[in-house]
């Protein structure tokens, strides 16, 4: 048998071929080893603290010195270029898109201005530049309480620690304007030493306690939703102190929270036309999500809105919090194998069907408010109107529950459709009672649908002086906000040191 050495002696080029192949293999192994060492060094550097973070450090840029990848991805929430079939991440005037909202919220701040929200990095700017915060020429006398700041940024836990939780909620919204200046960010969800997820807003902890649960026992996967549930929930301001409270004592469905509010005799405002004691849903995203199939399968909010990224030797959560439709490959297609176009169209189909029924519910509610006003004008008594007002209250609460939630038609389309269906039934029963009252007062025929084809028409219809309100807003932005920023700039360095 011919040996390898003999083959090489007979064919000298074979030796050179083996030598070349060996050199290539060694070179590739060297590259692999170098890459591993480089990535290990990169990972070690990335998580070697560059600065010491205090417990209540509110400045996101300071956290970014220790966690640059997360911070850089968080800063992407400044991007407003994404546009889906319905909304996106730019600031859209929703009253212009749907003028019916102005009538539905007559007598409440939302009828003045209501916009599609932008990314987390805009949280402070967006709440400042909104007419709902009210009383701009004398902001300390405005109608909105300090509680409105609660979800806007990591200065909130800092100030709560300084003055106490109950004291923080008291007073006018504007009295903390120079304190709450850092937008939603790192300290809202993370422990500065361990980086473990943590709950920094008392209302969520208290809601768990009232239902006999201990949030400290939540798993890491549960926490990846619960840190979102600190803010993306239904809540109300309880009592004279405007104490932030989640109405979860009876449960988290629309009906269970409705029962809670009814038993408490609570109303957010009295409707300017129908005189109905109204409920304003905030954004029950967590409650709706928990009724859907993804939550049932153990999926967390962060799995879709903050999916993991592999970069170099690092795996980390993408802090560019956004719609999964803007990130289908890293969000949806981790589990679903369908093409992007099909997945997106599936979402749009559900939205189309739900919005069709929701729009019909809005039209019925506008009619109900208009007809109720007519009944009052004709001399209807409170006793006659009691059941009608209850129907309007319950129907609009359920409408708002489905409209105010972000992504509800995707998170839980069956539940959202069910709630809309029940609301249509309730408002129609109320309108039947209204028709009987109108007939008893000698009115025959149909109450005219209001002329509200545009936001301006709708606001004029309910009696808003928008020229005056916009002038006050301009004064506020030009005179009050710069003063807040000036004071905040002076305190900026102290927030990370002796002030904490």
N, C-alpha and C positions, 0 to 999 in steps of 0.2 A: 504494500500500500504506500502510495506517495504521501510523504509528510508535508506539512505546511511550509517548513523550511525549504524542502526540495522544490515545492511549487514556486516559492518566492525566488529561489535561485534560477529556476527555469524561466520565470517571468518577473523580471526586476520591477516592472511597473506596478505589480500587485502589492509589493511592499510599500511603495509610495502611496498607493491608494489607501491601504490600511492605516498608514501614518497620518495621511490627510484626514481620514474619517475620525481618527482618534483625537486629532487637534480640534476638529469641529465640535465633537462631543464635549471635550474638556472646556472649550470656549463657551458653549451653551450652558453647561453646568455652572461655569463661573458667573455668567450673566444671571442665572437663576439665583445663585447664592447671593450675589450682589443686590439683586432686587429684593430678596427676603430681608437682608440686613438693612437695606435702605428703608423699606417699609416699616420694619420694626423700630428703627431710629425715628422715622417720621411719626409713627404712632406714639412713641415715648415722648417726643418733643411736643406733639399736639396736646397731650394731656398732662404735661408738666406745667403746673400753675405758673403763670408769668406775673400775676398780681394776687394779692390776698383779698378775697371777697367777704365783706361783712354780711351778717345775717339778713339785713334788709337793704342791701345794695340795689338801688332802683335803676342804675344806668346800664342799659343794654350793651353799650360800647365797652364798658369795663368787663363785663362777662365775655365779650367777644375777644378780649386779649387772651383768655384761657381756652376759649372754644371757638377758634376762628371759622371753622367750616360751618358750624351751626349758625353762627352770627351772620356769616355771608349769605347763607340761604335764607335766614330770617329777613335780611334786608331786601330780598327779592319780593317781599310782600308790598313793597313800594310800586311794583309794576302794576299798571292798570290796563294792559293791552288785551287781556283775555275777554272774549265775548262769546257767550253761548246763545242758544236760541232764546232763552229767557234770562235776562240780566247778564252777570259776569262779575268782574272785579273793578269796574269803573263806577263813578258817582253818577247814577241815573236818577232823574227827577221822577219818582214813582207817581206823584200826583198828576203830572202831565201825562204819563203813560195811561193812568187809570183815574180820571176825575171823579168817579163814583166814591173813591176813598174820602174825598173832602166832605161829602154829605154824611158818610158813615161815621166820621169822626167829628162832626159839627159840635163845637163847644170844647174841643180838646186840642192840645198843642199839635197833634199829628196833622190836623187839617191845615196848619200854616205851612209846614214843610216836612217832607218825608222822602228820603233818598236811599237808593240802593247803596249799602255800605261798601267801603273799600277794604284793603288788607289791614292786618293788625298794626302795622307801623303808622297808620293814619288815625288811630283811635282818638288821640287827643285833638288833632286838627278837626276831625269830623264832628266831634261833640261841641267844639267851640263854634263852628260855622253852621249852626242850625238854629232856626227860629224857635224851636221848641224849648230851648233853655231860657227863653223869655226874659222880659224886663231889661233889655240890653243897655238902655241909657242909665239905668240905676240897677246894675246887676245884683247888688246885695239884697234888693227887694223883689227879685224875680221869683216866679212861682215854683221852680224846680228845686228840690232839696239836694243836699250834699250826697245823698244816697246814689244819685245818678252817676257819680264818679266811680262807683265801686268796681266796675269791671273794666275800667279804662287804662289801667297800668300799674306797674309795681311800686309806685309811690303810695298806693292805697294801703298795703300791709305796713309800710313804714309809718305812715301817719296814724293808722289804727293802733300801732304799738306805742306811739307817743301820747295819744290823747284818750285811747280807749275806744272800743268798737261802738258802743251806744252813742258816745259823744261825737264820733266821726259822722254818724248818720244825721245828726241834728244840724239845723241851720240851712241857709241858702246855698244853692249850688255854687254860686260865684265866690263864696267865702273861702273856698279851697283852691281857687283858680291858679294861684301862684305856687301851690304845693304839688298839684297833680299835673306833671308836665312830661313825664317819660311814658311813651306809649307801651301798650301791652307787650310783654317780653319775658325774659328769662326768669326773673325772681317770682313771677306769678305762678310758676309751675315747678321750679326746681329748688332743692336745697343747695346752697352755695358751696358746701364742703363735700358732700357725698354725691351731688347731682341727682340724687333720688327724686322721683316725682313726689310732690307734696301739695296739700290743700292749703291755700293761703286765705280763702274767703270763708268767714265763719258761717254764713247762711247754709252752705252745703253740709257742713259738719252738724249743725243744729238740726237740719231737716232729717238727717240720718238718725240722730239721737231720739227725736220725737217719735220715730217709727220703730224704735228698739234695735237699731243697727249701729255697729261700730265701724266707722269708715277706716279706722286704723288697721282693720283686718282685711281690707281689700287687697286683692292680688295685683301684681304689677300690670297684667293685662287689663284688669278692671280700672286701674289708675290711669291707663292711657286713654280712657274715656272720661273718667271722673274729673281730671284736671280741666277738661273742656266743660264739664257740667257745672263748674263753678259759676259760669256766666251764660252758657248757651242753654238756658232753662226758662221756665215760667217763674215769675216772682212778683211780689207786691211790696209796697211800703206800709208797714203795720203801725197803726197808732199815731199819736201826735209826734213821736220821735222819729217817724219814717223808718222804722227798723226793717231792714231787708229780710224778707221771709219767703221761703218756698212753700206753696200751698199743697204739700204732699201728704198731709196727715191722714187723708182718706184713700190715697193712691195717686197715681200719676196720669190717669186717663183724663180726657176732656170732661167727662161726666163727673168723675170723682173730684176734680179740682173745682168744677162748677158748684158742686154740693158744698165744698169747703167754703167758698166765697158766699154762697147763699146763707149758710148757717151763721157766718160771721157778720152778715149784713153789710158786706163790703162792696163799694163801687168806686171805680177809678174817677168817674165824672158823670154828670147828668147831661144827657144829650140835649143840645140846644133846640131841636125841633120837636122830637117825640117826648121829651122829658123822661126818658128811660134811664134808670140808674145802670150805667154801662160798666162792662168789664173790658179792659184792653189787654189782650194777650201780648206778652213780650216776644220771646222767641223760644218756644218749647222744643228745641232741637233734640235734647237728650231724651225727653219723655217720648217723643215720636219715634226716635231711633230705636229705643228699647222695645217697641212693639213690632219691629220689622224683622225680616229673616236674617239679615246680617248680624244683628245683635244676638239673635237666637243661636247663631252658629259660632258665637264667641269672637266675632270681629270687633275691634275697637275703633274709635274715631280716628286715631292716629294711623291705623293700618292703611286707610284710604286717603286721608288728608295730609299725612306726614309720613309717607312710606320711607323705608330704609334705602340708603344710598351706599354703594361701595365705591370708594375713591382712594386710590393708592392702597395703602395697607389698612385703611379705616372703613368701618361700617358705622353709619350714624343716621339718625332720623332727619329727614329733610324738613327744615323749619320754614320752608316756603309754604306756609299753610294756605291751601287753595282748593278749588274744586277739582275732584278727580278727573273731570272731563278735560282739564288742562294738563293732565299727567297720566293718561290712560295706561301707558306701557308699564309704569312703575306702580300704579295703583290697581286698576281693574285686572290687567293681564297677568298679574302675579298668580291669580287664581283662575281667571276665565280665559279660555283659549280662543275665543272668537276674535275676529278682526276689529280694529278700532272703530271703523265706521258702523259696524253692526251694534257694538256696545253703546256707542253714543246715540244711535237712532233708537235703541231700546229705551233709553232714558227719556228722549224727546217724546216718544209715543205715550209713555206714562204721564208725562207733564201735560201734553196736549189734552188727553182725556180728562184729567183731573181739573185742569184750568177751565175747560168748557163748562163743567158743572159748577165750579166755584164762581165763575162770571155770572151764571144764572142766579146763584144765591145772592150775589151782590145786588143784582137788579131788583130782586124781590125785597131785599132789606131796604134799599133806597125807597121803594114804594111804601113799605111799611112805615118808615119814619115820616114820609110825606103825608100818608093817610092818617097817621096818629096826630100830626100837627093839625090837620083839618078837623079831626074829631075834637081836639081841645078848643080850637077856634069856635066850634059850634056849641060849646058848652058842656062837653062830656065831663062826668065827675070822676074823681080818683077811684071810687069804687068800681065804676063801669070799666075803667081803663086798666085796672090792676092786672088781670090775666093777660091782656094785650101786651103790656110793658114787660111782663115776665117772659112772654114768648119772644119779643124782640131782643131782650137781654140775652136769653139762652141761645137764640139762633145766631146773633152776631158774635157772641163769645166763641161759638164753635167755628164760625167762618174765620175769625181772627186766629184761632188756634191752628187752622190749616194754612192760613195765608202768611202768618208771621214766622212760622218755622222755616228754617233754611233747608232746602232739599227734601222737604217732607214727602213730595210725590215720588222720590226715589227711595228714601229711607224706609218708608212704610206705606206704599200706595194703597193697600187694602184698607188700612185703618183710616187714612186720610179720606178715602172715598166714602167709608162708612159714616164718618163724622159729618161730612158735607151733606150726605143724604139725609141724616137725621135733622140737620139744621133746616134744610128745605122743607121738610115735613112740619117742623115747629113753626117756622115763619108763616107758612101758608095757613096753618090752623089759627095763628094770631090774626092774619088778615081777614079770615072769615068772620072772626069775632068783631074786628074793626068794621067790616061791611055792615054788620047788624047794628052797630052803634051809630054809624053814619045814617043809615035808613031811619033809625029811631029819632034822629035829630032833623029829619026832613030833607036830607041830602040824597039826591038821586043822580045816577051816572057814575063816571069814573074820575077819580082824582088825577089831575094831570101829572105826568112824569116831569120832573124839573129840567130846565134847560141847562145841562151840565156837560156839553160836548168837549169843553176844555177846562183845564185847571182854573183859569181866570174866571170863567163863567160860574163854576161851582163855588169858588171862594166868594164871589160877589153875591151869589144866591144865599149863602149862609150868613152873609153880613160882615165878612172880614175886610178891614181896611189895609190892604196889602202895601200900599204906598207908605203908610205910616210905619208898618212893621218892618219893611225893608230898610227904611231910613234909620230906624233904631238899630237894626242889625249892622249896618254900615258904620254907625257911630261906635258900636261895641268893638268891632274888629279893628277900627282905626285908633281907638283910644284906650280901651280896657286891656285887650290882649297884649299889646306891646308892654304895658306896665307889668303884667304878670310875667312875661318873658324876661324882662329886665331884672326883676327880683329873683326869678329862678336862676338866671345866669350867675348872680352873685353867690348863690347857695350851692352851685353845682359841685364844686370841689368838696365842700363840707359834707355832702350827702354820703360820701364814701368813707368819712373819717369820724371826726368828733361829734358831728350831728347825729350819728347813729349809735 
